[in-house]
Amino acid sequence: MAQKWVNGTVLHYAFLEGPEPQRHAARGAFQEWKDLGIGLEFREVDEPGEAEVRISFDQAGGSWSFLGRDVLSIGAQDATMNFGWDLTDAYGRTTALHEIGHTMGLPHEHQNPFAGIVWDEARVYEFFAGAPNHWSSETTHHNVLRKLGQDEVEGSTWDPDSVMQYSFPEGLIKEPARYQPGISPPGGLSAKDTEWARKFYPVLPDVLPTLEPFRSTPLTLDPGQQADFGIIPDASRKYQVATFGTADTTLVLFEEVDGELRFLAGDEDSGEDRNSSLTAKLFRGRRYVVRVRLAWAGQSGDTAIMCW
């Protein structure tokens, strides 16, 4: 959950290189996710330094993406996503949707701790060490065999049809018995993929409540839920925005620039004995939006937010 974006984030993506048919296919995959009716935005920009998501097409590098907000820790000119094969056929379309799903914060579905998969580990390592992956044992463990913690997944069910589920040939899975012949997801977004995306990134209202300076606003949220506020500064000065209570939260501040919200500052307090807090200079006459997402409910799930 920690790698997922606050809802309403505009993710800018840029191509580092690549032929136009490949770029066009990647654009279509971004649009397919967006057409589900979700609160995340995907916007192409020309300059890699202006993009959170930077896409390369190294045909020798496989297909991969960093997970969710982990892309923010990558160098401003380095790729955060790569496509190592053709995206213009049905398999390539599924690959593009899969890697964009990682950028949205979705992990591999076969690593779901509720799946109950028992692997023939020796055969798994042997299979992925061969073409076309040529993975080390460490990479195979990270991408296939490693079970996610229950706090890293949403819900308690396994979706073998998910776009985030790998296809596996016969002989790699011992249990459940019905998957001993292998797993072959149909490709594309499953019904549960659609349900998850709409639930976790719902469309946001056009009008947000205002966060008034020096006035604490109580929040009662469930894990994964989010609250959103507008800030209209009455003076140009430094402001602090912070949460209070026992809950762990992610706090992000955006500034509206030419009708688009751009990231200004962010903080999270997950696993730390403190509250999320950020400080930024805000200017009178400009519009800002602050979003707070609950990661862990603490003792009660109650928290509060305040700016001053």
C-alpha positions in Angstrom: 0.0 0.0 0.0 2.9 2.4 0.7 3.8 2.6 -3.0 0.4 3.6 -4.2 -0.2 7.2 -5.2 -2.6 9.5 -3.5 -5.7 9.7 -5.6 -5.9 12.7 -8.0 -2.2 12.6 -8.8 -1.3 13.6 -12.4 1.4 11.1 -13.6 3.5 12.7 -16.4 5.2 10.2 -18.7 7.9 10.8 -21.3 9.5 8.5 -23.9 13.3 8.4 -23.8 13.4 6.8 -27.3 11.5 4.3 -29.3 9.7 4.0 -32.7 6.3 5.7 -33.0 4.3 2.4 -33.3 5.6 1.4 -29.9 4.9 4.8 -28.4 1.4 4.7 -29.8 0.7 1.3 -28.2 2.0 2.5 -24.8 -0.2 5.6 -25.0 -3.2 3.4 -25.7 -2.5 1.3 -22.6 -2.4 4.4 -20.4 -5.7 5.5 -22.0 -7.2 2.0 -21.4 -6.5 2.4 -17.6 -7.9 5.9 -17.6 -11.0 4.9 -19.5 -12.0 2.8 -16.5 -13.1 6.1 -14.9 -10.4 6.5 -12.2 -9.0 9.5 -10.4 -5.4 9.2 -11.6 -4.4 11.2 -14.6 -1.8 10.2 -17.2 -0.2 13.0 -19.3 2.5 12.8 -21.9 5.3 15.4 -21.8 8.3 15.9 -24.1 11.0 16.5 -21.4 12.0 13.5 -19.3 13.0 15.9 -16.5 9.3 16.9 -16.3 8.0 13.4 -16.0 7.6 11.0 -13.0 7.5 8.1 -15.5 10.2 7.7 -18.1 9.8 5.0 -20.7 12.6 3.2 -22.6 12.5 0.5 -25.3 15.7 -1.4 -24.7 15.0 -4.7 -26.6 17.7 -6.5 -24.6 16.4 -5.3 -21.2 13.1 -7.2 -20.8 9.9 -5.5 -19.8 9.7 -4.0 -16.3 8.6 -1.0 -14.2 9.3 0.3 -10.7 6.4 0.0 -8.3 4.2 3.1 -7.7 5.8 6.0 -5.9 9.2 4.2 -6.0 9.7 6.0 -9.3 10.2 9.2 -7.4 13.6 7.9 -6.1 15.0 7.3 -9.6 17.3 9.8 -11.3 15.4 12.4 -13.3 16.9 11.2 -16.7 16.7 7.5 -16.0 14.1 5.1 -17.1 11.4 4.0 -14.6 9.8 1.6 -17.2 11.1 -0.5 -20.1 9.5 -2.5 -22.8 11.7 -5.2 -24.2 9.4 -6.5 -27.0 6.7 -5.5 -29.5 3.7 -3.8 -27.9 1.5 -3.8 -31.1 0.1 -7.3 -30.7 -2.3 -8.7 -28.1 0.6 -10.0 -25.9 2.3 -6.6 -26.1 -0.9 -4.8 -25.2 -1.2 -6.9 -22.0 2.5 -6.3 -21.3 1.9 -2.5 -21.5 -1.1 -2.7 -19.2 0.9 -4.9 -16.7 3.8 -2.5 -16.5 1.6 0.5 -16.1 -0.2 -1.4 -13.4 3.1 -1.6 -11.6 3.5 2.1 -11.9 0.1 2.6 -10.4 1.2 0.5 -7.4 -0.1 -3.0 -8.3 2.2 -5.9 -7.3 2.3 -9.3 -9.0 -1.0 -11.2 -8.5 0.7 -14.6 -8.2 2.6 -13.3 -5.2 -0.7 -12.7 -3.4 -0.3 -14.4 0.0 -4.0 -15.6 -0.3 -3.3 -17.4 -3.5 -2.1 -20.6 -1.8 0.3 -21.4 -4.6 2.9 -24.1 -3.7 5.7 -24.0 -6.2 8.1 -26.6 -7.5 10.9 -24.1 -6.7 13.7 -26.0 -8.5 11.7 -26.0 -11.7 10.7 -22.4 -11.3 14.3 -21.3 -11.0 15.3 -23.5 -14.0 12.5 -22.1 -16.2 13.2 -18.4 -15.6 16.9 -18.9 -15.9 16.3 -19.8 -19.6 15.2 -17.7 -22.5 13.7 -15.2 -22.9 14.2 -14.1 -19.2 17.7 -15.3 -18.3 16.9 -14.3 -14.7 19.2 -14.8 -11.7 17.9 -16.8 -8.8 17.5 -13.5 -6.9 15.3 -12.0 -9.6 13.2 -15.1 -9.9 12.6 -15.1 -6.1 11.7 -11.4 -6.1 9.3 -11.6 -9.1 7.8 -15.0 -8.6 8.4 -17.0 -5.4 8.4 -14.2 -2.8 5.1 -14.0 -1.0 3.8 -10.5 -0.4 2.9 -9.5 3.2 -0.8 -9.3 3.9 -0.4 -5.5 4.4 0.9 -5.2 0.8 -2.3 -6.3 -0.9 -5.8 -5.1 -1.2 -8.6 -7.5 -0.3 -8.2 -11.2 0.4 -8.8 -13.0 -2.9 -6.6 -14.1 -5.7 -7.4 -13.2 -9.3 -5.7 -15.7 -11.7 -7.2 -13.7 -14.6 -5.6 -10.4 -13.5 -3.4 -8.5 -15.9 -0.8 -8.6 -13.1 -0.8 -12.4 -13.1 2.1 -14.1 -14.9 1.4 -17.0 -17.3 3.1 -20.2 -16.2 3.6 -23.5 -18.1 2.8 -27.0 -16.8 5.0 -28.4 -14.1 5.8 -25.2 -12.0 2.9 -25.3 -9.6 2.2 -28.2 -7.2 -0.9 -26.6 -5.5 -3.7 -25.8 -6.1 -4.0 -29.0 -8.1 -6.2 -27.5 -10.8 -3.3 -25.2 -11.8 -0.7 -28.0 -12.2 -1.3 -27.9 -16.0 -0.3 -24.2 -15.8 -1.9 -20.8 -15.6 -2.9 -18.8 -18.8 -4.6 -15.5 -18.0 -6.8 -14.3 -20.9 -4.9 -11.1 -21.3 -6.1 -7.5 -20.8 -7.8 -6.1 -17.7 -9.9 -8.6 -15.7 -13.2 -7.7 -14.0 -11.4 -7.6 -10.6 -8.6 -5.3 -12.1 -11.4 -2.9 -13.1 -13.1 -3.2 -9.7 -9.8 -2.6 -7.8 -8.8 0.4 -9.9 -12.2 2.1 -9.5 -12.3 1.4 -5.8 -8.8 2.6 -5.0 -8.6 5.5 -7.4 -12.2 6.8 -7.6 -13.1 9.8 -9.6 -12.8 12.9 -7.4 -15.4 15.6 -6.9 -14.9 18.8 -8.8 -15.4 21.0 -5.7 -13.3 20.3 -2.6 -13.8 21.5 1.0 -11.4 24.3 2.1 -8.7 23.7 4.7 -8.9 26.8 6.9 -5.6 28.0 8.5 -5.3 27.4 12.3 -8.5 25.2 12.3 -8.2 21.5 13.0 -10.3 19.3 10.7 -11.2 15.8 12.1 -11.0 12.8 9.8 -12.4 9.3 10.2 -10.9 7.1 7.5 -10.6 3.4 6.8 -7.2 2.1 5.6 -6.8 3.1 1.9 -9.3 5.9 2.2 -8.4 9.5 1.3 -9.5 13.0 2.2 -9.0 16.0 -0.1 -8.9 19.7 0.6 -8.3 23.0 -1.2 -6.1 25.6 0.3 -6.5 29.3 -0.6 -3.7 31.3 1.1 -4.6 34.6 2.6 -1.0 35.7 2.5 2.3 34.7 0.8 4.3 32.9 3.4 5.5 29.5 4.6 2.7 27.2 5.7 2.9 23.9 7.5 0.4 21.2 7.0 0.3 18.2 9.3 -1.8 15.3 10.6 -2.4 14.5 14.2 -3.4 11.2 16.0 -2.1 7.6 16.0 -2.9 6.8 12.4 -0.2 6.4 9.7 -0.8 8.6 6.7 0.6 9.8 3.4 0.3 13.6 2.9 0.8 15.3 -0.4 0.5 19.0 -1.5 -0.1 20.1 -5.1 -0.1 23.5 -6.8 -2.4 24.3 -9.7 -0.3 25.5 -12.6 -2.0 26.4 -15.9 -5.1 24.4 -14.8 -3.0 21.3 -13.8 -2.1 20.1 -10.4 1.7 19.7 -10.0 3.4 18.0 -7.1 4.8 20.5 -4.6 5.7 18.5 -1.4 4.9 15.2 0.3 5.5 13.1 3.4 4.5 9.8 4.9 4.9 8.5 8.5 4.3 4.8 8.0 6.2 2.8 10.5 7.6 5.9 12.3 6.6 7.3 15.6 5.5 10.7 14.3 2.8 12.3 12.1 3.2 13.2 8.4 4.0 16.9 8.0 5.2 19.2 5.3 6.3 22.8 5.0 6.1 24.9 1.8 5.8 28.5 0.7 2.4 29.2 -0.6 1.4 32.4 -2.5 -1.7 34.5 -2.2 -3.9 34.2 -5.3 -2.8 30.7 -6.2 -4.7 27.5 -5.7 -3.4 24.5 -3.8 -4.8 21.0 -3.1 -3.7 18.8 -0.2 -4.5 15.1 -0.1 -4.2 12.7 2.9 -4.5 8.9 2.6 -4.7 6.6 5.6 -2.3 3.7 5.5 -2.8 2.2 9.0 -5.7 3.1 11.3 -3.8 3.1 14.6 -5.9 2.7 17.7 -9.1 4.1 16.3 -8.7 5.3 12.7 -9.4 8.8 13.8 -7.0 11.5 12.8 -7.0 15.3 12.1 -5.4 17.6 9.6 -4.4 21.3 10.1 -2.5 24.0 8.3 -1.0 27.1 9.9 
